Amino acid sequence: MNIQSWIVLLAVVALFIAVFRFYMKKQRRNKGCGGCSCGCNDCEHCGL
Amino acid sequence: MNLSELPLQQSARIVAVGGDGALRQHLLDMGVIPGVRVTLVKHAPMGDPIEVRIHGYELTMRKADAAKITIDTDLSLSAPEDDPDEKAYVANTQEIPHPGLGEGGRYHEEQSALLPSKPQGAAPGSPVRLALVGNQNCGKTTLFNTLTGSNQHVGNFPGVTVERKDGTVKGHPEVTITDLPGIYSLSPYTNEEVVSRRFVLEQKPDAIINIIDTTCIERSLYLTMQLMELGRPMVLALNFIDELESQGGAVRVNELEHLLGIPVVPIRAVDGEGVDELIDHVLHVARYQEGPARQDFCPSSGIRSAVHRSLHAIMHLVEDHAERAGIPLRFAANKLIEGDTLTRDALDLSQNERETVEHLLAQMEEERGLDRQAAMADMRYAFILNVTARTVVHPKESREHRRSHRIDNILTGRWTALPAFIGIMALVFWFTFNSVGAWLQELFEEGIDASTAWIDDLLSSWDIAPTVHSLVTDGILAGVGSVLSFLPVIVCLFFCLSMLEDSGYMARIAFVMDRPLRRLGLSGRSIVPLLMGFGCSVPSIMASRTLPSERDRKMTILLTPFMSCTAKIPIYAFFVAAFFPGNGAWVMTSMYLIGILTGILVAIVLKHTAFRGEAVPFVMELPNYRMPVARNVGHLLWDKAKDFLERAFTVIFLASIVIWVFQTFDFRLDTVTSNHDSMLAQIAAPVAVLFEPLGLGDWRIVTALICGFLAKESVVSTLGGLFTPESLQATLTATTCYTLMVFCLLYTPCVAAIATVRRELGSRWALIIVITQCLVAWLVAWLVSMML
């Protein structure tokens, strides 16, 4: 494969990982941790 | 005599409210209490449920529930407001100067002078958290959108699928406001009510805005009183006051403020009139933590004094427990009397204290002549009716109500309701799938095709390796693009749904369709999500959030996939063209009928097995018809579009790449030259054995069905890639083709729908749906193949 192909492939893989992480974070946020008093439902925000 | 036997257009007084549990408490909360006048307005077209008029608004309930309400047609029975002793505890209100509650300047100085120490108040600019609470249909969403504009975030309350909206108030970036669900009381029976009271008790917002519909102020103030018992600073916003005043009605705002002890601000949420004043008041009470000046609504003399004595005795008894539990004392005592298990558990009373409470309540019930729940509801409504008798001038009948009545003569008339409903739904479907929605979808598809072609050319010009090229174009773009093309349909569907909801017609649909749906174990409210399933399962499943009962919601979501969605139409069209030319209409119609019949059978099975028990009681307000507010519709469409786009660019994106990998490589991760060697085909081959009894044991057909999991349209594109027209005719017969169509109709929904189910019900239920649908599809397809 030429260099352009590798760049595109790596970009797709990076995008895949980024989307997967965003998706998992959204799932956690939607479920809500309920563990903080600010009511933000974002566990990462409150370090829980 | 009971309420279900009352003749049409006749009035009666309620003598007793039977039944128990959540339904009875809900009826009491809605004002169905002994002594109140009730009028039977109409029956639903199929005879059940009924619509009654009480406290100036329309309420629907099933005949079976109405049969538990004993009435007397002798209207000379005393009403709650007729007890002369009741007037004693409401102050003389001949001429009341402006009380100035919640205001600064001289009013604040005067009130501060009465306190032992001058309150300092939070510094201007310090963060303030508000809660917005009100009944359904009171304009709460409109007010929230007016206050926050686009500065809002939609999420979920923890642990429940109750939507939560937060936003910052325009012009006040330090002020955040949470829109709580529309509720009628703070009882512990529904998720919405529990979430709201938990939010106020645990999150302790700095102040509450309680918005009410002034045109049915008596019912609305019931929630107000319970909020006041919580002791948090609050402001009462009188919405729709212009409607009341335009018909000759009026509210003596100063007197109302004086009698209630909280700031009262008339507003018009739709155009923001009075909203600045509302914000000023609520920020003042929030910063100075000025709670309600009044929390005691029970009279110490007269027929309701027994309630007063009992309530205050219990308050003294549980004072220390309430303080330890962090529950406002008055609220705790009230809920304990009403039999609220959440409060009872939180107070953790000793055995002796519990018995003492029981004795006090037994004494109260004996003296008052009502059970405890009815006595509490009666006490609150007596106070409300006394206050409104002094402060509210009601018009004879508002223009909006007369107009609603005229429209309802057609839309819920005995012979016109169903034709009107079919006509309106046909219009919705025509708008979405034939005209505007279809045109927008075509534009979208052209745009997506053009973008795909441009990217394709770009990749070719960069000399990208064929495999990587295929990953981008055949994997990502084809997968995401096919789902993205549904966005216009979703937006159009939700536009129509929003118009029906905001206008008030949705409540009428539920009223008309309750009886037939009850036979399937559902309530009338399920009809709209089910109908939307004919368009697309994704918005249909999302729309099921409006159902108040968890049971009804689950059952509706389980039945939605049986409604043949539009994505399956290309599948039918593909096979009809190949095997049933000239009979397309009959074949397509039979698909829809098979789907509906299978859904009905599954519903009946579920009703007697996993979802045993009656559908949730159907007690629902019928609001006046109103013009939908453009801003609200716009906000909703933006929320739904954003939600759909997010899902398309996450779940669909990920699934597209995974399926592409399985289609392109073999198990040694070598690129395949023939589809037969791919991982997907290798997986499909053994699965194809299961389809032998259906006459569909060909790996290519199973491969197409697996690809259909991503998007139903993929079935057609995959078959097109794996078969030539001649090989298709050689592989399938008319019978096996019809069997395959039935299987495609009923098997697992697409990944977008499953992802939506997963969010609403969890992974377990999503898996159950996938497996159940496949099993039902196989069974029905097998039966069809046997019969043909």
Interface residues (C-beta under 8 A of the other chain):
Chain A: M1 N2 Q4 S5 V8 L9 V12 L15 F16 V19 F20 F22 Y23 K26 Q27 R29 N30 K31 G32 C33 G34 S37 G39 N41
Chain B: G155 N156 F157 P158 G159 R164 T178 F199 E202 Q203 L459 W462 D463 I464 A465 V468 L471 V472 I476 E646 F649 T650 V651 F653 L654 I657 R759
